[in-house]
Amino acid sequence: MSQAANTFWVNRVNASVKSYSSAKKPVRMNRMFDGIVLAVILAACGICISYYLRSRTEFNAALSKNQAATEKLNGITDEVEKLERDVQRLRTDAKAFEELARHKFGFVGADDVVIKLAQKEAVAMDTPQVREVQVANLTPQTANGYTDFSHKR
């Protein structure tokens, strides 16, 4: 009977070893499949994070460009307002018109004395340079303004 009992247990152990090795294959396949799924999920998360960071950088660049354009627009708007004030002043104030003619364009009145002064000598030339002065016939002020021409619109 001991031989019968031993063969029973030996057969039993051999059968369990065979069943263990066959059961081990699906577990390995499941682990490999889980690893592949995990790798795909991690890759998808990496792509999403990369896309988010790139989009955020482009958004910040566009936002700073918009702010720079807004500041430039405000500066140009201020300059336009200043020029409009200057134009209105030149249309209404005869003294402003005369001042502009004298200082910006170098005009002088008919009764003014013009003294030409030599400016700094040029580096390449030894002769002094003289600034040309334009002479205009600034007529005496009329009743409504400096000249009739300055009041035409």
C-alpha positions as CSV (number, residue, x, y, z in Angstrom):
1,M,0.0,0.0,0.0
2,S,2.8,2.3,0.5
3,Q,3.7,2.0,-3.1
4,A,0.2,2.9,-4.1
5,A,0.2,5.9,-1.8
6,N,3.5,7.0,-3.0
7,T,2.4,6.8,-6.7
8,F,-0.7,8.7,-5.8
9,W,1.2,11.6,-4.3
10,V,3.9,11.5,-7.0
11,N,1.2,11.6,-9.7
12,R,-0.5,14.3,-7.8
13,V,2.7,16.5,-7.5
14,N,3.6,15.9,-11.1
15,A,0.1,17.0,-12.2
16,S,0.3,20.1,-10.1
17,V,3.7,21.0,-11.5
18,K,2.3,20.7,-15.0
19,S,-0.7,22.7,-14.2
20,Y,1.4,25.4,-12.6
21,S,3.6,25.8,-15.6
22,S,0.6,26.1,-17.9
23,A,-1.1,28.6,-15.6
24,K,2.1,30.6,-15.5
25,K,2.0,31.5,-19.2
26,P,-1.3,33.5,-19.1
27,V,0.0,35.4,-16.1
28,R,3.1,36.4,-18.0
29,M,1.0,37.4,-21.0
30,N,-1.3,39.5,-18.8
31,R,1.7,41.3,-17.2
32,M,3.2,42.0,-20.7
33,F,-0.1,43.4,-21.9
34,D,-0.5,45.5,-18.7
35,G,3.1,46.9,-19.3
36,I,2.3,47.8,-22.9
37,V,-1.0,49.5,-21.9
38,L,0.9,51.4,-19.2
39,A,3.6,52.5,-21.6
40,V,0.9,53.8,-24.1
41,I,-0.8,55.7,-21.3
42,L,2.5,57.3,-20.2
43,A,3.3,58.2,-23.8
44,A,-0.1,59.8,-24.3
45,C,0.3,61.8,-21.0
46,G,3.8,63.0,-22.1
47,I,2.4,64.1,-25.5
48,C,-0.5,66.0,-23.7
49,I,1.9,67.7,-21.3
50,S,4.2,68.7,-24.2
51,Y,1.3,70.1,-26.2
52,Y,0.0,72.0,-23.2
53,L,3.4,73.6,-22.4
54,R,4.0,74.5,-26.1
55,S,0.5,76.1,-26.3
56,R,1.0,78.0,-23.1
57,T,4.3,79.4,-24.4
58,E,2.7,80.5,-27.7
59,F,-0.1,82.1,-25.7
60,N,2.3,84.0,-23.5
61,A,4.2,85.2,-26.6
62,A,1.0,86.4,-28.3
63,L,-0.1,88.1,-25.1
64,S,3.2,90.0,-24.7
65,K,3.0,91.0,-28.4
66,N,-0.5,92.3,-27.9
67,Q,0.6,94.3,-24.9
68,A,3.5,95.8,-26.9
69,A,1.1,96.7,-29.8
70,T,-1.3,98.3,-27.3
71,E,1.5,100.4,-25.8
72,K,2.6,101.4,-29.3
73,L,-0.9,102.4,-30.2
74,N,-1.3,104.5,-27.0
75,G,2.0,106.3,-27.9
76,I,0.8,107.0,-31.5
77,T,-2.5,108.2,-30.2
78,D,-0.8,110.6,-27.8
79,E,1.4,111.8,-30.7
80,V,-1.7,112.3,-32.9
81,E,-3.4,114.3,-30.2
82,K,-0.3,116.5,-29.8
83,L,-0.1,117.1,-33.5
84,E,-3.8,118.0,-33.7
85,R,-3.3,120.5,-30.8
86,D,-0.3,122.0,-32.7
87,V,-2.4,122.3,-35.9
88,Q,-5.2,124.0,-34.1
89,R,-2.8,126.3,-32.4
90,L,-1.2,127.2,-35.8
91,R,-4.6,127.9,-37.3
92,T,-5.7,130.2,-34.5
93,D,-2.5,131.8,-33.1
94,A,-0.5,134.0,-35.4
95,K,2.4,134.2,-33.0
96,A,2.7,130.4,-33.1
97,F,2.7,130.5,-36.9
98,E,5.5,133.0,-36.9
99,E,7.5,131.1,-34.2
100,L,7.3,127.9,-36.3
101,A,8.4,129.8,-39.4
102,R,11.4,131.3,-37.6
103,H,12.6,128.4,-35.5
104,K,11.8,125.3,-37.6
105,F,12.3,126.7,-41.1
106,G,14.8,129.5,-40.5
107,F,12.7,132.3,-41.9
108,V,13.5,135.9,-40.9
109,G,11.5,139.0,-41.2
110,A,12.2,141.8,-43.8
111,D,13.4,144.2,-41.1
112,D,15.4,141.6,-39.2
113,V,19.2,141.7,-39.1
114,V,20.8,138.4,-40.1
115,I,24.2,137.5,-38.8
116,K,25.7,134.3,-40.2
117,L,27.8,132.4,-37.8
118,A,30.3,129.7,-38.7
119,Q,29.4,126.3,-37.2
120,K,31.9,123.8,-35.9
121,E,34.5,122.8,-38.5
122,A,33.9,119.6,-40.2
123,V,36.3,116.8,-39.4
124,A,37.1,116.1,-43.1
125,M,37.3,119.7,-44.2
126,D,39.4,122.6,-42.8
127,T,36.9,125.2,-43.9
128,P,34.0,126.3,-41.6
129,Q,30.5,125.4,-42.7
130,V,27.8,128.1,-42.8
131,R,24.1,127.3,-42.3
132,E,22.0,128.8,-45.0
133,V,19.2,131.0,-43.7
134,Q,16.1,131.5,-45.8
135,V,14.7,135.0,-45.9
136,A,11.0,135.4,-46.1
137,N,8.9,138.5,-46.4
138,L,7.0,138.5,-43.1
139,T,4.5,141.3,-43.6
140,P,3.2,143.3,-40.7
141,Q,0.4,141.9,-38.7
142,T,-3.1,142.6,-40.0
143,A,-6.1,143.3,-37.9
144,N,-7.2,139.6,-37.6
145,G,-3.8,137.8,-37.6
146,Y,-0.3,137.8,-38.8
147,T,-1.0,137.6,-42.5
148,D,-3.9,137.0,-44.7
149,F,-2.3,133.8,-45.9
150,S,-2.1,132.3,-42.4
151,H,-5.9,132.6,-42.0
152,K,-6.8,130.7,-45.2
153,R,-7.9,127.2,-44.5
